Amino acid sequence: MATEYPHQIALLGLGTIGLSMLAMHLRRPDTSITVYDPRPDYESQIRSTLPSLLDSPGSTTLIDDLIRTSRLKLSTTVAEAVQNSTIIQEQSPEVTSSKQALWKEVAGLAGPDTHLWSSSSGIPASAQASGCSAADRVAERLLVAHPFNPPHLMPLVEIVPGPETEAERVEFVKRYFGDIPGPAVPGGDQSASQHYRPITLHKEIPGFVGNRLAFALLREACYLVGEGVVSARDLDSLVTASLGPRWAGSGVFESYHAGGGEGGIGAFLQKLAPTIQDVWADLGQIDIQGEQAWKDLVVKQTEDAYGPYTPETRKKKEEMLRDAVEMQKKKWGEL
């Protein structure tokens, strides 16, 4: 094991999230990452995508340099990837049985003290570990470290331990992500403030917190478009011109705390109770697996408004994300 890289990371799964996670891990100078994906073309995906994620678009030597210095290792099997690892992070398909099978395989290959992390967006650690025996100690070591997409830019990491996850495992992962530098900013000071903001949930819940909030808004947005109240484009304009900027600076509770004036959020909830209750009682109930009329309308209006999501669009949106996050750090420091 290379002593200059104390964190030996096995990254299992190199889809969109996995590649972005790879870039994030490589920002720490004390990491060596071994990657594995069952797709035969995953090396070409790394070579074509990773340089831009590491702020080196067009580089023809970056990947070879990372491999030469043992910062990056490409493996052809799970067993090869996890050998000597101190951290294993999976980005396998979002299917409980698939994750259970992977952890059962990993348990027979990895060292007994290896940290086990899942990037799942909604499957709790306890469900993932349920296929392993007590002797494997998977449940004690496994937790969810759920990033928001794209993780090489977005500061949030949801830490979701299971009921059996050891407390020191939670503290370790929080320190690890908290110490990762943010993306390069032209003329910026990378040491000025912490970029990644890991938060810990106090108990497991399907979908965790970030996606539950996002999907609640998505459900109501789909309902409003499906009912003909507003177009998809205008709903997006409403969010980007009101809720988005406000929440970027204050969040939900702080915003309504300010909205209550001297009485704070308590006064806000009291004064607007009738209106809030009327809205809560009238929120849309739609079935994503059932009747399709609303879904067809949402899809058509969104595609008509925005067309295909191109690499140029992705680049523009990532630049906007960088600006928003840097604005937060510049104005408020560590949040």
C-alpha positions in Angstrom: 0.0 0.0 0.0 1.4 3.4 -1.0 2.0 5.3 2.2 1.8 8.7 0.5 -1.9 7.9 -0.1 -3.4 6.9 3.2 -6.9 6.8 1.7 -7.1 3.8 -0.7 -10.6 4.1 -2.2 -12.4 1.5 -4.3 -15.0 3.2 -6.4 -17.5 0.6 -7.7 -19.7 2.0 -10.5 -18.6 4.6 -13.0 -21.9 6.1 -14.3 -22.7 9.8 -14.2 -22.5 9.9 -10.4 -19.5 7.6 -10.2 -17.4 9.7 -12.6 -18.3 12.9 -10.7 -17.5 11.2 -7.4 -14.1 10.2 -8.8 -13.3 13.8 -9.6 -14.3 14.8 -6.1 -12.1 12.2 -4.4 -9.2 13.1 -6.6 -9.3 16.7 -5.2 -7.8 15.3 -2.0 -4.0 14.9 -2.4 -4.0 12.0 0.0 -6.2 9.6 -2.0 -5.5 6.8 -4.5 -8.7 5.6 -6.2 -9.2 2.2 -7.8 -12.2 2.1 -10.1 -14.4 -0.7 -11.4 -17.4 -0.9 -13.7 -18.7 -3.9 -15.5 -19.1 -2.0 -18.8 -16.3 -2.8 -21.2 -15.9 0.9 -22.3 -15.6 2.5 -18.9 -11.9 3.5 -19.5 -12.9 5.5 -22.6 -15.6 7.2 -20.5 -13.1 8.2 -17.9 -10.7 9.5 -20.6 -13.4 11.5 -22.3 -15.1 12.9 -19.2 -12.8 13.2 -16.2 -10.5 15.9 -17.5 -13.4 18.4 -17.7 -14.6 17.4 -14.3 -11.1 18.2 -12.9 -11.0 21.6 -14.7 -8.6 20.3 -17.3 -10.7 20.1 -20.5 -8.8 19.0 -23.5 -5.9 17.5 -21.5 -4.4 14.5 -23.3 -2.0 13.5 -20.5 -4.0 13.9 -17.3 -5.4 10.4 -17.1 -2.0 8.8 -18.0 -0.3 11.0 -15.3 -2.9 9.9 -12.7 -2.3 6.2 -13.6 1.5 6.6 -13.6 1.5 8.1 -10.1 -0.9 5.5 -8.8 -3.6 8.2 -8.1 -5.9 6.3 -10.4 -6.0 2.5 -11.0 -8.3 0.7 -13.4 -9.5 -2.7 -12.4 -11.4 -5.5 -14.2 -12.9 -7.2 -11.2 -14.5 -6.3 -7.9 -11.9 -8.4 -6.1 -9.1 -6.5 -7.7 -10.7 -3.1 -7.0 -11.2 -3.6 -3.3 -7.8 -5.2 -2.5 -6.1 -3.2 0.2 -8.9 -0.6 0.2 -9.5 1.6 3.3 -12.8 2.9 1.8 -15.3 1.3 -0.6 -17.9 3.4 -2.2 -20.6 1.9 -4.4 -22.7 3.5 -7.2 -24.5 0.3 -8.4 -28.0 0.2 -9.8 -30.7 1.7 -7.5 -32.1 -1.8 -6.8 -32.0 -3.2 -3.2 -31.2 -6.7 -4.3 -28.3 -5.5 -6.4 -26.8 -3.6 -3.5 -27.3 -6.5 -1.2 -25.5 -8.9 -3.6 -22.6 -6.4 -4.0 -22.1 -6.0 -0.3 -22.2 -9.7 0.3 -19.5 -10.1 -2.4 -17.4 -7.3 -0.9 -17.7 -8.6 2.6 -15.7 -11.7 1.6 -13.0 -9.7 -0.1 -12.3 -6.5 1.9 -10.5 -6.0 5.1 -12.5 -6.1 8.4 -11.9 -2.4 9.1 -12.7 -1.0 5.6 -15.2 1.8 5.6 -18.3 0.9 3.5 -20.2 3.8 1.8 -23.2 3.7 -0.5 -24.1 6.6 -2.9 -27.7 5.4 -2.9 -30.3 8.2 -3.4 -33.0 6.4 -1.3 -32.2 2.9 -0.2 -31.3 2.8 3.5 -28.1 1.1 4.7 -30.0 -1.3 6.9 -31.9 -2.6 3.8 -28.6 -3.0 1.9 -26.8 -4.8 4.7 -29.7 -7.2 5.4 -28.3 -9.9 3.1 -25.0 -10.1 4.9 -24.3 -12.3 8.0 -23.5 -10.8 11.4 -19.9 -12.2 11.1 -19.3 -10.0 8.1 -19.8 -6.8 10.2 -21.3 -5.0 7.1 -24.1 -3.4 9.1 -21.6 -1.9 11.6 -19.5 -0.4 8.9 -22.0 0.6 6.2 -23.6 4.0 5.8 -25.1 6.0 3.0 -23.1 9.0 1.8 -25.6 10.4 -0.7 -24.2 13.2 -2.9 -26.3 15.7 -4.9 -25.8 15.6 -8.6 -23.2 16.6 -9.8 -21.1 15.8 -6.7 -17.9 17.4 -8.0 -19.8 20.7 -7.7 -22.7 20.4 -5.3 -21.7 20.8 -1.6 -24.3 18.6 0.0 -23.5 15.1 1.2 -26.3 13.4 3.2 -24.8 11.0 5.7 -27.4 8.4 6.7 -26.2 5.7 9.1 -28.1 2.6 9.8 -29.3 1.5 13.3 -26.1 -0.6 13.7 -23.6 1.8 12.1 -20.8 2.6 14.5 -20.6 6.2 15.6 -16.9 6.5 14.7 -17.7 5.5 11.1 -20.1 8.5 10.9 -17.5 10.9 12.3 -14.9 9.6 9.9 -17.0 10.2 6.8 -18.0 13.7 8.0 -14.3 14.6 8.4 -13.4 13.1 5.1 -15.9 15.0 3.0 -15.5 18.2 5.0 -11.8 18.3 4.1 -12.2 17.9 0.3 -11.3 21.1 -1.5 -13.9 22.7 -3.8 -13.6 23.0 -7.5 -11.0 25.5 -8.9 -12.2 29.1 -9.1 -10.3 31.5 -11.3 -8.6 34.0 -9.0 -10.3 32.4 -6.0 -8.8 31.2 -2.7 -9.4 27.5 -2.3 -8.7 27.6 1.4 -11.1 30.4 2.2 -13.9 28.3 3.3 -15.2 24.7 3.5 -16.9 23.6 0.2 -18.5 20.3 1.1 -21.2 20.4 3.8 -22.0 16.9 5.1 -25.1 16.6 7.2 -26.1 13.6 9.3 -29.7 12.3 9.5 -30.8 11.1 12.9 -32.7 8.1 11.5 -33.3 6.3 8.2 -36.3 7.2 6.0 -36.9 6.2 2.4 -35.5 8.8 0.0 -33.7 10.5 2.8 -34.3 14.3 3.2 -33.0 16.0 0.1 -34.9 13.9 -2.4 -38.0 13.9 -0.3 -38.1 17.7 -0.4 -37.3 17.7 -4.1 -39.8 15.1 -5.0 -42.5 16.8 -3.0 -42.0 19.9 -5.1 -41.8 17.8 -8.3 -45.2 16.2 -7.5 -46.9 19.5 -7.0 -45.3 20.9 -10.1 -46.5 18.0 -12.2 -50.0 18.3 -10.7 -50.2 22.1 -11.5 -49.0 21.5 -15.1 -51.3 18.5 -15.6 -54.3 20.5 -14.3 -53.5 23.3 -16.7 -52.8 25.9 -14.0 -49.4 26.9 -15.4 -47.0 25.8 -18.2 -43.9 23.9 -17.5 -41.7 26.8 -18.7 -43.5 29.3 -16.6 -43.4 27.1 -13.5 -39.6 26.8 -13.9 -39.4 30.6 -14.3 -41.3 31.0 -11.1 -38.9 28.8 -9.2 -35.7 30.4 -10.6 -37.1 33.9 -10.0 -38.4 33.4 -6.4 -37.9 30.2 -4.4 -34.5 29.4 -5.9 -32.7 32.6 -5.1 -34.3 32.9 -1.6 -33.6 29.3 -0.6 -30.0 29.6 -1.9 -29.5 32.3 0.7 -31.6 31.2 3.6 -33.3 27.8 3.3 -36.9 26.9 4.2 -37.1 27.6 7.9 -34.8 30.6 8.0 -36.8 32.2 5.1 -40.1 31.8 6.9 -38.5 32.8 10.2 -37.6 36.1 8.5 -41.1 36.3 7.0 -42.7 36.4 10.5 -41.0 39.7 11.4 -40.4 40.2 15.1 -42.4 37.2 16.0 -40.3 34.9 13.8 -41.5 31.6 12.3 -44.0 31.1 15.1 -45.8 34.4 14.2 -45.7 33.4 10.5 -47.3 30.0 11.1 -49.9 31.6 13.3 -50.8 34.5 10.9 -50.9 32.4 7.8 -52.4 29.2 9.3 -55.7 29.4 7.4 -54.0 29.9 4.0 -51.4 27.3 4.7 -53.9 24.7 5.8 -56.1 25.4 2.7 -53.1 24.9 0.4 -51.8 21.8 2.3 -55.3 20.2 2.1 -55.5 20.9 -1.7 -52.0 19.7 -2.7 -52.1 17.4 -5.7 -52.2 13.6 -5.4 -50.9 12.0 -8.6 -49.8 8.5 -9.4 -46.6 8.2 -11.4 -47.2 4.6 -12.2 -50.9 5.0 -13.0 -52.8 7.4 -15.2 -50.5 9.0 -17.9 -52.3 12.1 -19.1 -50.4 14.5 -16.7 -47.1 12.8 -17.5 -47.6 13.1 -21.2 -48.3 16.8 -20.8 -45.3 17.4 -18.6 -43.0 15.6 -20.9 -44.3 17.3 -24.0 -44.2 20.8 -22.5 -40.7 20.3 -21.1 -39.3 18.9 -24.3 -40.9 21.7 -26.3 -39.5 24.3 -24.0 -36.0 23.1 -23.7 -35.3 20.6 -26.4 -32.5 18.0 -25.9 -30.1 18.4 -23.0 -26.8 19.1 -24.8 -23.3 19.1 -23.5 -23.3 22.9 -24.1 -26.4 23.2 -21.9 -24.8 21.1 -19.2 -21.6 23.2 -19.2 -23.7 26.4 -18.9 -25.7 25.0 -16.0 -22.6 23.8 -14.2 -21.0 27.3 -14.5 -24.2 28.7 -12.9 -24.0 26.2 -10.1 -20.3 27.1 -9.5 -21.2 30.8 -9.3 -24.1 30.2 -6.9 -22.1 28.1 -4.5 -19.1 30.5 -4.6 -21.5 33.4 -3.9 -22.7 31.5 -0.8 -19.1 31.0 0.5 -18.1 34.6 -0.3 -21.1 36.1 1.5 -21.5 33.9 4.5 -18.2 31.9 4.7 -18.6 28.3 6.0 -22.3 27.4 6.2 
